[in-house]
Structures are given as structure tokens and as C-alpha cells.
Amino acid sequence: MDNILDGFPITGAACCVVLSQGSTPSEIWTLTRIETLSNSDEGRLASLWRETRGKSIEITTKDLCDALIIATQVIDLDIRSAENPNKELFIEDGELIERRSI
């Protein structure tokens, strides 16, 4: 099966598909880094970027996907499940680096 995150660009919608298939809407994630491109001035993505500068935050799958869905490209995303530290998704410079247990 092809990995939806192997294509370029990696979109927020693709990340949401992976997250929704591999977790529950209420699962808590530790978000360490997020940087995206978007055609919208939706404030939630910008807010997440500001909130994670220099620190991590906790966010549910649903809240993360509500923000990510409009991203035309995910440049950086570093998340790890707070409930299962072996479950992670790491995208850097627009490329999938690590996807475990999702």
C-alpha cells in the first residue's frame, strides 16, 4: 500500500487522514513543532506555530486536524502521542522522516 505521506507536497489533509486512521479524535498529542503553508489566513495554524516556538503543547487529534486541514503543505510537524510515546509523526523540510505506530 502506498503511503499517503510519500507524495510531495505533504498536505495537512494527508496528515489528517493518517492521524484519523491511527488515533481517536480525543487522543492527546505533544506538539513540538509545526510549520505550514496555506492559502488561507486561518488564525489557528499561525497560533499553533506561535505557541510551539521554544516549547511543546498538548493538543487533541481533532483540534490538530481542524487546524491542519487547510495546510497546502506541511513543512515541519513533530508530534508524539502523550498516551503512547512510541506513536509519532515527524516531518521535516517537507519530507516524512518518521512515522511510527500510526
Secondary structure by P-SEA (a helix, b strand, c coil): cccccccccccaaaaaaaaaacccccccccccccccccccccaaaaaaaaaaccbbbbbcaaaaaaaacccccccbbbbbbccccccbbbbccccccccccc
